[in-house]
Amino acid sequence: MTKAASEAKSPVNAYGWAARDSSGVLSPFHFTRRANSDDDITVKILYCGICHGDIHLVKNKIWPTLYPTVPGHEIVGQVTRTGKNVTKFRVGDIAGVGCIVGSCGSCDNCKQDLENYCPKMLWTFQGQHEDGTRAFGGYSDNMVVEERYAVLIPNGFALAGTAPLLCAGITVYSPLKHFGLSKSTTHLGVVGLGGLGHMAVKFAKAFGVKVTVVSSSPSKQKEAVERLGADSFLVSHDQEQLEAAMGTMDGIIDTVSSPHPLLPLIGLLKTSGKLILVGAPIQPPELPVFPIIMGRKLIAGSAMGGLKETQEMIDFAAKHNITADVEVVPMDYVNTALDRLDKGDVKYRFVIDVAKTINNHDEASP
């Protein structure tokens, strides 16, 4: 067996930052990833975005978290190894990995390129591969992933701003396309101007859509209109503004992850309008049924996107020069970044510069 063949069949040593318990505090962590198989690529991680979902994961807020856990699902890196069956990537290419690293491949959802809705979907940062090895996320120096679950990042794309597209970008792009809200004749409301919301505005404007931002923070009006290009702005607790805009929107993308009333948003919709929830508050909202019935209105949800659609989104973003607005931080700042994110103190997405700041392996705990 050649040296290269032997290395390909060996587990891949990795180093990252992990939470050990529900305190959510991360610290250095040595671990191994599964060997690079025939259908896999190995990626040297360059940047990894920090998502609000990472907070829920490390603090055991969504489902029973399997500790130790390495968060991170907005990953951009350079391909360093390819399996013999790999056709989409070459060594040296830039790959992106989002929320998904596995699915059954045979259910109706998988057959329709909707791996994100597969009952056996494997999260990038939680669970186990079929061979029993753990799935660890992108707060680390490398990743081994089946090529199906990675997307090709076009040359020349700003990589730090690209990383959040693998979650925040596709999370708003997918419902815009699926629910017919990307047509130029659409008047779209975007609720919340954070990591998801600012991406929704950017994509919608690239589609030629009329956009109204709805926010609880009046101070964000100038940013929304003058810099991001929104056509108008509503303060969500200003009853006079809301009443003036009632029945004017074809659809709304609601990106807010904290508890908030849906009734005012339903009122903003035209007859047959669509309110799409992507922000996922842990506390369930009240559902005002009567105004939904009387307006033939739709409340729906959307989660991430399949791999085919994610590649489409990346290509569209590259063509229109759409990236996230980011604050790039070193790996050892991650606990502070998570705390600031939990308080809403970021504009609009933290991204870890993994390649430049994760090299002091000698400081890692065993």
Backbone torsions as a table, in degrees:
resi	resn	phi	psi	omega
1	MET	NA	132.6	178.9
2	THR	-70.8	162.4	178.5
3	LYS	-60.4	-41.7	-179.5
4	ALA	-63.1	-42.3	179.8
5	ALA	-65.6	-39.2	178.8
6	SER	-63.9	-43.2	179.7
7	GLU	-64.9	-36.9	-178.3
8	ALA	-64.2	-28.1	-178.3
9	LYS	-93.7	0.7	-178.1
10	SER	-96.7	146.0	173.6
11	PRO	-56.0	149.4	-177.2
12	VAL	-97.1	120.7	176.7
13	ASN	-67.9	138.7	-178.1
14	ALA	-139.7	159.3	179.3
15	TYR	-140.5	132.6	179.5
16	GLY	-157.2	-161.2	176.9
17	TRP	-120.7	132.9	-173.2
18	ALA	-132.0	151.3	168.5
19	ALA	-92.9	137.3	-179.5
20	ARG	-101.0	-16.3	-177.6
21	ASP	-157.3	-178.6	-172.7
22	SER	-73.5	-0.6	170.6
23	SER	-63.4	-25.1	178.8
24	GLY	78.2	5.3	180.0
25	VAL	-77.0	128.4	-179.3
26	LEU	-98.9	148.2	176.9
27	SER	-149.8	164.5	-176.4
28	PRO	-56.7	148.2	-170.6
29	PHE	-153.8	123.3	172.0
30	HIS	-93.7	137.8	179.0
31	PHE	-156.4	-179.6	176.4
32	THR	-125.3	146.6	171.9
33	ARG	-104.8	162.4	-179.6
34	ARG	-63.7	159.6	178.8
35	ALA	-65.7	151.7	176.6
36	ASN	-73.2	109.4	-178.6
37	SER	-87.9	-174.9	-175.1
38	ASP	-63.0	-27.7	-176.7
39	ASP	-101.4	6.7	-172.1
40	ASP	-103.2	160.1	164.9
41	ILE	-122.5	148.9	170.9
42	THR	-104.7	133.5	-173.9
43	VAL	-120.9	128.1	168.3
44	LYS	-82.2	113.3	-174.3
45	ILE	-73.5	129.8	179.6
46	LEU	-102.1	-46.2	-179.9
47	TYR	-138.4	148.0	173.6
48	CYS	-141.3	125.2	177.8
49	GLY	-74.3	157.5	176.7
50	ILE	-110.1	117.6	-175.7
51	CYS	-107.6	153.3	177.3
52	HIS	-59.5	-28.6	176.7
53	GLY	-63.1	-26.4	177.5
54	ASP	-63.8	-35.6	177.9
55	ILE	-64.1	-45.8	178.9
56	HIS	-59.8	-39.2	-178.1
57	LEU	-65.9	-54.3	-173.3
58	VAL	-67.8	-23.8	-179.2
59	LYS	-100.9	11.4	172.1
60	ASN	61.1	43.0	-173.8
61	LYS	-98.5	-16.9	-175.4
62	ILE	-104.7	-56.2	178.6
63	TRP	-140.5	171.0	179.3
64	PRO	-62.1	110.3	-178.4
65	THR	-74.4	136.9	178.2
66	LEU	-91.0	106.3	-178.5
67	TYR	-93.5	151.2	-6.2
68	PRO	-69.1	148.3	-179.8
69	THR	-126.4	135.5	175.0
70	VAL	-104.1	111.3	-178.0
71	PRO	-74.6	-176.1	172.8
72	GLY	109.9	115.9	-179.3
73	HIS	-142.1	24.7	173.4
74	GLU	-126.6	80.1	-162.4
75	ILE	-114.7	131.2	173.2
76	VAL	-128.6	131.4	-179.2
77	GLY	-159.3	175.9	-177.7
78	GLN	-100.3	133.0	-179.9
79	VAL	-71.3	125.2	-179.9
80	THR	-112.0	-15.3	179.2
81	ARG	-152.4	143.7	175.8
82	THR	-130.8	140.8	174.2
83	GLY	-73.7	164.3	-173.2
84	LYS	-66.9	-20.8	179.4
85	ASN	-92.8	-2.1	-175.9
86	VAL	-73.9	130.5	-179.2
87	THR	-120.7	-21.4	-173.3
88	LYS	-84.0	-24.2	-173.8
89	PHE	-125.6	150.4	169.0
90	ARG	-121.1	157.3	174.4
91	VAL	-57.6	131.8	-178.0
92	GLY	102.3	-20.2	177.0
93	ASP	-66.0	159.2	174.2
94	ILE	-100.1	126.1	-178.0
95	ALA	-115.7	150.8	174.4
96	GLY	-119.0	139.5	177.7
97	VAL	-128.7	128.3	-179.2
98	GLY	-103.6	-133.0	-171.5
99	CYS	-80.1	-16.9	-167.4
100	ILE	-118.7	131.5	173.5
101	VAL	-127.7	9.5	178.1
102	GLY	-170.2	152.9	174.0
103	SER	-160.6	173.8	-175.2
104	CYS	-72.5	-29.4	179.1
105	GLY	79.6	-3.8	-174.5
106	SER	-128.2	-10.8	-179.5
107	CYS	-75.4	171.5	-179.1
108	ASP	-58.6	-39.9	179.9
109	ASN	-63.6	-46.5	-180.0
110	CYS	-62.8	-38.1	180.0
111	LYS	-66.8	-21.0	178.5
112	GLN	-101.4	18.0	-179.5
113	ASP	61.5	34.5	176.9
114	LEU	-116.9	53.3	-179.1
115	GLU	-57.6	-26.1	-179.4
116	ASN	-66.4	-14.2	177.1
117	TYR	-111.8	12.3	177.3
118	CYS	-68.3	133.0	178.7
119	PRO	-60.1	-23.1	-178.8
120	LYS	-108.2	23.0	178.8
121	MET	-56.8	137.6	177.7
122	LEU	-106.7	119.1	177.5
123	TRP	-67.4	149.3	179.0
124	THR	-61.0	-29.6	-166.2
125	PHE	-119.9	10.7	-174.5
126	GLN	-159.3	138.6	177.4
127	GLY	104.5	-165.4	-175.2
128	GLN	-135.2	145.2	172.2
129	HIS	-73.2	168.6	-178.3
130	GLU	-60.6	-28.5	179.5
131	ASP	-82.7	3.8	176.9
132	GLY	92.8	-8.5	179.3
133	THR	-75.4	149.0	-177.3
134	ARG	-73.5	149.8	171.4
135	ALA	-96.3	118.7	177.9
136	PHE	-117.9	148.3	-174.0
137	GLY	-85.9	-161.6	-166.5
138	GLY	-93.0	2.6	173.0
139	TYR	-77.5	60.0	-172.2
140	SER	-160.7	172.3	-172.0
141	ASP	-86.7	-17.6	179.6
142	ASN	-152.9	171.6	179.9
143	MET	-154.3	141.8	171.8
144	VAL	-112.4	125.3	-174.6
145	VAL	-145.3	143.7	174.0
146	GLU	-63.6	137.3	-173.3
147	GLU	-58.5	-27.9	179.5
148	ARG	-58.3	-30.5	-173.6
149	TYR	-100.2	18.1	174.7
150	ALA	-124.1	151.9	178.0
151	VAL	-117.5	152.0	-179.2
152	LEU	-87.5	124.6	179.2
153	ILE	-90.5	124.5	-178.3
154	PRO	-61.2	150.9	178.6
155	ASN	-62.3	142.0	174.5
156	GLY	85.2	-0.8	179.8
157	PHE	-77.0	136.1	179.1
158	ALA	-66.1	111.5	-165.9
159	LEU	-72.9	-37.6	-179.6
160	ALA	-61.7	-42.6	179.2
161	GLY	-76.7	-15.4	178.6
162	THR	-79.5	-34.3	-174.7
163	ALA	-51.0	-48.4	-178.8
164	PRO	-65.8	-14.8	177.1
165	LEU	-63.7	-25.6	-176.6
166	LEU	-69.5	-13.7	172.6
167	CYS	-128.2	-64.9	-177.1
168	ALA	-60.4	-41.1	-178.0
169	GLY	-65.2	-52.2	-177.2
170	ILE	-70.2	-27.8	-179.4
171	THR	-64.5	-30.9	177.5
172	VAL	-97.8	-30.8	179.8
173	TYR	-64.4	-43.8	-175.4
174	SER	-59.7	-50.1	179.1
175	PRO	-69.4	-29.9	175.2
176	LEU	-58.5	-43.4	-179.3
177	LYS	-75.8	-48.0	-172.0
178	HIS	-65.1	-39.2	-175.1
179	PHE	-94.8	13.8	174.6
180	GLY	69.9	27.3	-177.7
181	LEU	-98.7	11.9	178.6
182	SER	-101.4	3.8	178.9
183	LYS	-74.6	145.3	-175.1
184	SER	-65.4	-17.9	179.4
185	THR	-85.1	-1.3	-174.6
186	THR	-80.1	141.0	165.5
187	HIS	-106.2	113.0	-173.7
188	LEU	-110.0	133.5	169.1
189	GLY	-96.4	137.3	174.6
190	VAL	-118.8	113.7	-176.9
191	VAL	-94.9	119.8	-178.6
192	GLY	93.1	132.5	179.9
193	LEU	-120.9	66.4	176.3
194	GLY	-117.4	-144.8	-177.9
195	GLY	-58.7	-45.2	178.0
196	LEU	-77.5	-43.7	-173.9
197	GLY	-62.7	-42.5	-178.3
198	HIS	-68.6	-28.2	175.2
199	MET	-72.2	-36.6	178.2
200	ALA	-62.8	-40.9	177.7
201	VAL	-63.0	-45.5	-177.6
202	LYS	-63.0	-46.3	179.7
203	PHE	-66.1	-44.0	-178.3
204	ALA	-61.3	-43.4	179.3
205	LYS	-66.4	-33.9	176.1
206	ALA	-66.0	-29.2	175.5
207	PHE	-78.3	-10.2	-178.3
208	GLY	86.7	20.7	-175.8
209	VAL	-85.9	146.9	170.8
210	LYS	-77.8	128.3	-172.3
211	VAL	-123.6	131.3	169.7
212	THR	-117.6	123.2	176.5
213	VAL	-88.1	133.1	176.4
214	VAL	-114.2	119.0	-174.7
215	SER	-142.2	152.5	175.4
216	SER	-83.4	-5.5	-175.8
217	SER	-111.0	101.9	178.6
218	PRO	-57.5	-27.2	-177.8
219	SER	-65.7	-14.5	-178.4
220	LYS	-87.6	-1.4	-175.6
221	GLN	-61.7	-47.7	-177.9
222	LYS	-61.1	-43.0	178.8
223	GLU	-61.4	-45.7	-176.3
224	ALA	-64.2	-45.1	-172.8
225	VAL	-85.8	-50.1	-171.9
226	GLU	-80.1	-33.2	-177.2
227	ARG	-101.5	-43.4	-177.7
228	LEU	-87.5	-15.7	173.4
229	GLY	91.1	13.1	175.9
230	ALA	-62.1	149.3	-177.0
231	ASP	-81.8	-27.9	179.5
232	SER	-157.7	173.2	-172.9
233	PHE	-145.6	134.5	176.2
234	LEU	-122.8	136.8	172.9
235	VAL	-88.0	122.0	-168.5
236	SER	-64.9	-20.0	179.1
237	HIS	-104.6	9.2	176.7
238	ASP	-93.7	99.7	-172.9
239	GLN	-62.0	-35.0	-179.6
240	GLU	-65.7	-42.8	177.8
241	GLN	-64.3	-42.6	-179.3
242	LEU	-63.5	-44.0	-179.4
243	GLU	-63.3	-36.7	179.5
244	ALA	-68.1	-24.3	-177.3
245	ALA	-101.4	4.4	-177.4
246	MET	-59.4	137.0	175.6
247	GLY	69.6	25.4	-175.7
248	THR	-109.8	-10.3	-171.4
249	MET	-109.4	137.9	176.5
250	ASP	-77.0	-31.8	-178.5
251	GLY	-159.4	160.7	178.4
252	ILE	-136.7	132.7	169.1
253	ILE	-102.0	114.1	-177.3
254	ASP	-98.8	109.8	-174.3
255	THR	-102.4	2.8	-172.2
256	VAL	-78.0	131.1	-177.5
257	SER	-101.4	-0.7	175.9
258	SER	-100.9	159.0	-178.4
259	PRO	-59.4	136.1	178.8
260	HIS	-160.5	152.3	-177.4
261	PRO	-74.1	141.3	178.4
262	LEU	-91.2	-21.7	-174.6
263	LEU	-55.8	-47.2	179.5
264	PRO	-61.1	-33.2	-179.5
265	LEU	-71.0	-40.3	177.4
266	ILE	-60.3	-37.1	179.1
267	GLY	-65.8	-26.0	179.5
268	LEU	-74.3	-17.5	-175.0
269	LEU	-79.8	145.4	169.2
270	LYS	-70.1	170.3	170.0
271	THR	-55.7	134.8	-177.2
272	SER	68.2	16.4	176.9
273	GLY	-70.7	163.9	-173.0
274	LYS	-126.3	124.7	174.5
275	LEU	-105.7	113.9	-175.4
276	ILE	-108.1	120.1	-177.9
277	LEU	-93.6	123.7	176.3
278	VAL	-128.5	-9.4	-174.5
279	GLY	-80.1	-23.3	172.2
280	ALA	56.8	63.5	170.9
281	PRO	-62.1	139.2	179.0
282	ILE	-67.2	-37.6	176.8
283	GLN	-79.9	120.7	-177.0
284	PRO	-62.5	137.9	177.7
285	PRO	-80.3	160.6	171.7
286	GLU	-75.2	143.6	-178.4
287	LEU	-110.0	105.4	179.1
288	PRO	-79.6	98.5	-169.8
289	VAL	-70.8	-42.7	-171.8
290	PHE	-58.2	-47.9	179.6
291	PRO	-67.9	-21.4	174.6
292	ILE	-70.8	-46.8	-179.6
293	ILE	-62.7	-45.6	-173.7
294	MET	-73.7	-14.0	177.5
295	GLY	-114.0	7.7	-175.1
296	ARG	45.7	48.6	-175.2
297	LYS	-99.1	157.2	-174.7
298	LEU	-118.6	131.2	168.6
299	ILE	-113.8	124.0	-175.8
300	ALA	-137.9	168.8	176.2
301	GLY	-124.5	163.9	178.0
302	SER	-152.6	138.7	-177.7
303	ALA	-127.4	116.5	173.8
304	MET	52.3	-133.2	177.9
305	GLY	-173.2	161.0	175.7
306	GLY	-72.2	171.8	-174.9
307	LEU	-69.7	-36.7	177.7
308	LYS	-62.5	-44.2	-179.8
309	GLU	-69.9	-33.3	177.7
310	THR	-65.1	-40.0	176.1
311	GLN	-65.3	-40.6	176.6
312	GLU	-59.0	-43.4	179.8
313	MET	-63.1	-43.8	179.8
314	ILE	-62.6	-43.1	-179.9
315	ASP	-65.5	-40.2	177.6
316	PHE	-64.2	-43.6	-179.7
317	ALA	-63.1	-40.6	179.1
318	ALA	-64.8	-41.5	-179.5
319	LYS	-62.9	-36.5	-176.2
320	HIS	-103.0	9.0	178.1
321	ASN	55.5	47.6	179.1
322	ILE	-99.5	117.8	172.3
323	THR	-133.1	164.9	176.5
324	ALA	-77.6	151.0	170.7
325	ASP	-81.6	122.1	-169.2
326	VAL	-130.5	155.3	166.8
327	GLU	-113.0	111.9	-176.9
328	VAL	-84.6	130.5	-175.3
329	VAL	-131.0	156.6	174.8
330	PRO	-77.1	161.9	-177.9
331	MET	-60.6	-37.0	-176.7
332	ASP	-74.8	1.0	175.8
333	TYR	-96.3	0.7	-167.1
334	VAL	-61.1	-39.5	-179.7
335	ASN	-65.4	-39.7	176.1
336	THR	-65.0	-41.3	179.9
337	ALA	-62.6	-42.7	178.5
338	LEU	-63.2	-40.0	178.5
339	ASP	-65.8	-43.3	178.0
340	ARG	-64.9	-40.4	179.1
341	LEU	-62.2	-40.9	180.0
342	ASP	-62.5	-26.5	179.0
343	LYS	-95.2	1.6	-179.6
344	GLY	77.0	19.0	-176.2
345	ASP	-96.9	66.3	175.4
346	VAL	-158.6	147.5	179.9
347	LYS	-136.5	98.0	-5.4
348	TYR	-117.2	-9.6	-175.5
349	ARG	-147.8	131.7	170.4
350	PHE	-80.1	140.8	173.6
351	VAL	-132.7	129.4	179.5
352	ILE	-84.1	127.1	172.6
353	ASP	-81.5	85.2	-172.6
354	VAL	-66.7	-48.1	-172.6
355	ALA	-60.3	-35.7	-175.6
356	LYS	-90.2	-15.7	-169.2
357	THR	-128.8	13.8	-178.2
358	ILE	-121.0	24.7	-172.6
359	ASN	-92.5	-9.1	179.9
360	ASN	-84.9	66.7	-177.0
361	HIS	-63.1	-24.7	-176.8
362	ASP	-67.8	-13.7	178.5
363	GLU	-89.6	-4.9	-175.0
364	ALA	-74.5	148.9	174.7
365	SER	-77.7	152.6	-178.6
366	PRO	-70.1	NA	NA
